[in-house]
Amino acid sequence: MFKLIGALAGFYLLGFLGAIIGYFLGSAVDRYNAYGAGGVNPLSSAQRQTVFVETLFILKGKLAKADGHISKDEIDHVEQFIQKMGMSAEHRQLAIDLFKRGAAPDFDYVLQLKQFVDVCGNTHNLKQMLLVYLIVMALADGSIDSTEERLLIDIAQHLAYDETAFRRLLDMVLNQSHFADGQATSASALDDAYKALGVSKDSSDQEVKRAYRKLMSQYHPDKLMGQGVPEDMIAVATQQAQEVQVAYDLISKSRQQ
């Protein structure tokens, strides 16, 4: 309820950006009413959420336009993302406006990244989840072309990821996506499963389990919300966790044979 009130009040006072701030302040109040004062600091969390969402949709627009045109698959991906967030018609329009702003040829996304780093940069999970969401976006049309890859590398470097660390994350997300339907369909599914966890066949059982637990912790809803990922985006992270789980189960089963 407070989401809508906050968005309307914010729009009335500050316009477009105020509506976003009000929406996530209202979300924080809703969570406070539901879970009490022990969860998060509503103001700081709402600020991180606002900047996270604004940066994500702006960079989605920039990424979609990186190869010169926005494909139907990319548009469908954004629409599905918005649906998973459960956005109202008003907030859907705000998200689309952010996407279009990022897609504008003269938009300086570096300034947006600097704001993101200032507000969210001390939280590793937020930086990693931003990159994960963007990689999934780039895969919407089936592959990542060279212009999208260069842009992703540049974004990652602004988030203090060197190219090696980014490519490691990219490889993991690419292979996690192979398990998106809950089943391994590739002929080399076991190899994909190891890559999805960031380990190899030579890794010990303990190393595999440690990698699995680390990923599941990174995608854990309570941890992500506590650090500033909006509650409405948790469904997307949950899907990534399910893909990790399927990959881990496949590895575990193969090692028991």
PyMOL commands that set and color helices and strands:
alter all, ss='L'
color gray80, all
select helices_A, chain A and resi 2-14+16-35+42-64+72-85+89-103+109-120+124-141+146-158+163-179+189-197+205-218+221-227+231-256
alter helices_A, ss='H'
color red, helices_A
deselect
rebuild
show_as cartoon
